[in-house]
Amino acid sequence: MVQNMKWNKYTLKTTTEATDLVSGMLMEHGIDGIEIKDNIPLSEEDKKKMFIDFLPELPQDNGEAYLSFYMEETENEDDRLKEIMEGLKELRDFVNVGECTIEKGETDDKDWINNWKQFFKSFTVDDIVIKPTWEKMKEEYNDRLVIEIDPGIAFGTGMHETTQLCIRQLKKYVKGNNNILDIGCGSGILSIVSLKLGAGKAVGIDIDENAVTASYENMEVNKIDKSLCRIYAGNILEDKELQDKAGYKCYDIVVANILADVLVPLTDIVPKHLKKGGYFITSGIIDIKENEVAEAIKKNGNFEIVEITRQNDWSSITAKCIK
């Protein structure tokens, strides 16, 4: 019987202004996987990288920050903590590091970094199987279309209703040799589904640079030639050079599984890239914002809404480019 490895958890109390320097010092001492907890309001750039519609209300920022990190129980705790305290002492000359108290706890998780994987299991979207890369292939999947996904630190396992809504629409509208533009591609799952359904080429764009690595790795796992898909990091709403790279009036389908607040301004960008008669498939829309996105699409004048599908509290709007 294999016993779980025990990890000691340490929580360091410092200040928000010292967070970056303290984190850097910890990494220099071999500490990885630092968790930061503070009450600093999110910047607009941070909000754009979030994948939720409503952010929780935070208490007022009091300048305090808590940095949690882990060390194996077998490590020489005293020597490592002594090194960390010496590092904090040196930082005091440059920044207010606060009281620098360290509280110790313990976790039995053998692999706490990857512990989330226990919640990601194989599942189906109609006749398509979405399977984690670390699960064995089952015989019952032999006659089905199987998509293998490891999201890494990018967004997108396919389990969320919004992704499933997009997959169903792609099944309906993708035809052979279609060109697909996947905005907010995350793990690359929608690009991969499109190519597996017979699309000719796909371009994925995401504001998170981690999406580039995750998407290409998932392409390789699914035996998709990299020449069929290009992935770019950037903000297509603001970056003209990125819009140029994507190309104009050349896509049969643009799919965007993003927040409603991003879909609204995106509606003005998409017609530049979509062919006349092409489809704009959207999701990531919480039900109370469905009308807002639908009105933005109608107001644009380039689209005709052809279908609205729903799953639980989420909506997908599919529109046809008529100009």
DRENFIZA-556181 format. One record per residue (C-alpha): residue in three letters; x, z, y. Coordinates in steps of 0.5 Angstrom, whole numbers, padded with zeros to 4 digits, always signed. Example, Ala and Ser with C-alpha at 12.3 -4.5 7.8 and 13.67 -1.06 7.14 Angstrom:
<marzas>
ALA+0025+0016-0009 SER+0027+0014-0002 
</marzas>
This chain:
<marzas>
MET+0000+0000+0000 VAL+0003-0002+0007 GLN+0002+0003+0012 ASN+0001+0002+0019 MET+0007+0002+0024 LYS+0006+0008+0029 TRP+0007+0006+0036 ASN+0008+0011+0042 LYS+0004+0009+0048 TYR+0007+0011+0055 THR+0003+0011+0062 LEU+0007+0011+0068 LYS+0004+0013+0075 THR+0007+0010+0081 THR+0005+0006+0087 THR+0001-0001+0088 GLU+0007-0003+0092 ALA+0012-0001+0087 THR+0009-0005+0081 ASP+0013-0011+0081 LEU+0019-0008+0082 VAL+0018-0003+0077 SER+0015-0008+0072 GLY+0021-0012+0073 MET+0026-0006+0071 LEU+0022-0004+0065 MET+0023-0011+0062 GLU+0030-0011+0064 HIS+0030-0005+0059 GLY+0027-0009+0054 ILE+0020-0007+0055 ASP+0015-0012+0054 GLY+0007-0013+0054 ILE+0006-0008+0060 GLU-0001-0007+0062 ILE-0002-0005+0070 LYS-0009-0001+0072 ASP-0010-0001+0079 ASN-0016-0001+0084 ILE-0013-0007+0089 PRO-0018-0012+0090 LEU-0017-0019+0087 SER-0015-0025+0092 GLU-0019-0031+0092 GLU-0013-0034+0088 ASP-0014-0029+0082 LYS-0022-0030+0082 LYS-0021-0037+0081 LYS-0017-0036+0075 MET-0022-0031+0072 PHE-0028-0033+0067 ILE-0033-0029+0069 ASP-0039-0029+0074 PHE-0039-0022+0076 LEU-0033-0018+0078 PRO-0034-0010+0077 GLU-0034-0006+0083 LEU-0028-0002+0084 PRO-0027+0005+0087 GLN-0023+0005+0093 ASP-0016+0003+0093 ASN-0012+0009+0094 GLY-0005+0006+0093 GLU-0004+0009+0086 ALA-0002+0004+0080 TYR-0001+0006+0072 LEU+0003+0002+0068 SER+0002+0003+0060 PHE+0008+0000+0055 TYR+0009+0001+0048 MET+0015+0003+0044 GLU+0016+0004+0036 GLU+0016+0011+0034 THR+0023+0009+0031 GLU+0026+0008+0037 ASN+0030+0013+0040 GLU+0025+0016+0045 ASP+0030+0020+0049 ASP+0035+0015+0051 ARG+0030+0010+0053 LEU+0026+0014+0057 LYS+0032+0017+0060 GLU+0034+0010+0062 ILE+0027+0008+0065 MET+0028+0015+0069 GLU+0035+0013+0072 GLY+0032+0006+0074 LEU+0026+0009+0077 LYS+0031+0013+0081 GLU+0035+0007+0083 LEU+0029+0004+0086 ARG+0027+0010+0090 ASP+0032+0007+0095 PHE+0028+0000+0096 VAL+0021+0002+0095 ASN+0016+0008+0095 VAL+0015+0009+0087 GLY+0011+0015+0087 GLU+0011+0021+0083 CYS+0013+0017+0077 THR+0010+0022+0072 ILE+0010+0019+0064 GLU+0004+0021+0060 LYS+0005+0020+0052 GLY+0000+0018+0047 GLU+0000+0015+0040 THR-0003+0009+0037 ASP-0004+0007+0030 ASP-0004-0001+0031 LYS+0001-0004+0027 ASP+0000-0011+0032 TRP-0003-0008+0038 ILE-0001-0015+0042 ASN-0005-0019+0037 ASN-0011-0014+0035 TRP-0016-0018+0038 LYS-0015-0023+0033 GLN-0020-0019+0028 PHE-0026-0021+0032 PHE-0024-0028+0032 LYS-0027-0031+0025 SER-0029-0038+0023 PHE-0036-0040+0025 THR-0040-0047+0026 VAL-0043-0050+0032 ASP-0048-0055+0028 ASP-0044-0058+0023 ILE-0037-0057+0026 VAL-0033-0051+0024 ILE-0028-0048+0029 LYS-0023-0044+0025 PRO-0017-0039+0027 THR-0011-0042+0025 TRP-0009-0036+0022 GLU-0015-0036+0017 LYS-0014-0040+0010 MET-0018-0046+0010 LYS-0024-0045+0005 GLU-0027-0050+0000 GLU-0034-0051+0003 TYR-0030-0054+0010 ASN-0028-0060+0006 ASP-0033-0064+0008 ARG-0034-0062+0015 LEU-0030-0063+0022 VAL-0026-0057+0022 ILE-0022-0055+0029 GLU-0017-0050+0029 ILE-0015-0046+0035 ASP-0010-0041+0037 PRO-0012-0040+0044 GLY-0006-0036+0045 ILE-0006-0033+0052 ALA-0011-0038+0055 PHE-0018-0038+0055 GLY-0022-0041+0050 THR-0024-0040+0042 GLY-0030-0043+0042 MET-0034-0037+0041 HIS-0037-0037+0048 GLU-0044-0040+0048 THR-0042-0044+0054 THR-0037-0047+0050 GLN-0042-0049+0044 LEU-0046-0052+0049 CYS-0041-0057+0051 ILE-0039-0058+0044 ARG-0046-0060+0042 GLN-0047-0065+0049 LEU-0040-0068+0047 LYS-0043-0069+0040 LYS-0049-0073+0043 TYR-0045-0077+0048 VAL-0038-0078+0046 LYS-0037-0085+0043 GLY-0031-0089+0040 ASN-0025-0090+0045 ASN-0029-0086+0051 ASN-0024-0083+0056 ILE-0025-0076+0057 LEU-0023-0071+0063 ASP-0023-0064+0061 ILE-0023-0060+0067 GLY-0021-0052+0066 CYS-0019-0054+0059 GLY-0016-0047+0057 SER-0014-0048+0050 GLY-0016-0055+0049 ILE-0022-0054+0045 LEU-0026-0059+0048 SER-0021-0064+0049 ILE-0019-0064+0041 VAL-0027-0064+0039 SER-0028-0070+0044 LEU-0022-0074+0040 LYS-0024-0071+0033 LEU-0031-0074+0035 GLY-0028-0081+0036 ALA-0026-0081+0044 GLY-0020-0086+0045 LYS-0016-0081+0050 ALA-0017-0075+0054 VAL-0014-0071+0060 GLY-0014-0064+0061 ILE-0013-0060+0067 ASP-0013-0052+0068 ILE-0011-0048+0074 ASP-0007-0043+0069 GLU+0000-0046+0067 ASN-0001-0042+0060 ALA-0007-0048+0058 VAL-0001-0053+0058 THR+0003-0050+0052 ALA-0004-0047+0048 SER-0007-0054+0049 TYR-0001-0058+0046 GLU+0000-0053+0041 ASN-0007-0054+0038 MET-0006-0061+0039 GLU-0001-0061+0034 VAL-0004-0056+0029 ASN-0010-0061+0029 LYS-0005-0067+0028 ILE-0007-0070+0034 ASP-0002-0075+0037 LYS+0000-0072+0044 SER+0000-0079+0046 LEU-0007-0079+0046 CYS-0008-0073+0051 ARG-0004-0071+0057 ILE-0005-0064+0060 TYR-0004-0062+0067 ALA-0003-0055+0071 GLY-0006-0055+0078 ASN-0013-0054+0082 ILE-0016-0061+0082 LEU-0021-0059+0088 GLU-0015-0058+0092 ASP-0009-0062+0090 LYS-0009-0070+0092 GLU-0003-0071+0087 LEU-0006-0068+0081 GLN-0013-0072+0083 ASP-0008-0079+0083 LYS-0005-0077+0076 ALA-0012-0076+0073 GLY-0014-0083+0075 TYR-0020-0086+0079 LYS-0027-0089+0076 CYS-0023-0089+0069 TYR-0027-0083+0065 ASP-0033-0084+0061 ILE-0034-0077+0060 VAL-0032-0071+0065 VAL-0033-0064+0062 ALA-0032-0058+0066 ASN-0034-0051+0062 ILE-0032-0047+0069 LEU-0036-0042+0073 ALA-0042-0044+0077 ASP-0038-0042+0084 VAL-0033-0048+0082 LEU-0038-0053+0079 VAL-0041-0053+0086 PRO-0035-0056+0090 LEU-0033-0060+0084 THR-0039-0064+0084 ASP-0036-0067+0090 ILE-0030-0069+0086 VAL-0032-0071+0080 PRO-0035-0078+0082 LYS-0028-0080+0084 HIS-0026-0080+0077 LEU-0032-0082+0073 LYS-0034-0089+0071 LYS-0041-0091+0073 GLY-0046-0090+0067 GLY-0041-0084+0065 TYR-0043-0077+0064 PHE-0042-0070+0067 ILE-0042-0065+0062 THR-0042-0058+0065 SER-0043-0051+0063 GLY-0040-0044+0064 ILE-0047-0043+0068 ILE-0050-0036+0068 ASP-0058-0037+0068 ILE-0059-0034+0075 LYS-0054-0040+0078 GLU-0057-0046+0074 ASN-0062-0048+0080 GLU-0056-0047+0085 VAL-0051-0052+0080 ALA-0057-0057+0079 GLU-0059-0057+0087 ALA-0051-0059+0088 ILE-0051-0064+0083 LYS-0058-0067+0086 LYS-0055-0067+0093 ASN-0049-0070+0091 GLY-0053-0077+0091 ASN-0048-0080+0085 PHE-0052-0077+0079 GLU-0058-0076+0076 ILE-0059-0070+0071 VAL-0061-0072+0064 GLU-0061-0066+0060 ILE-0061-0058+0061 THR-0059-0054+0055 ARG-0059-0047+0054 GLN-0056-0041+0050 ASN-0058-0034+0051 ASP-0056-0033+0058 TRP-0052-0039+0059 SER-0054-0046+0061 SER-0051-0053+0061 ILE-0053-0059+0065 THR-0051-0066+0063 ALA-0052-0071+0069 LYS-0051-0079+0069 CYS-0047-0082+0074 ILE-0051-0088+0077 LYS-0046-0090+0083 
</marzas>
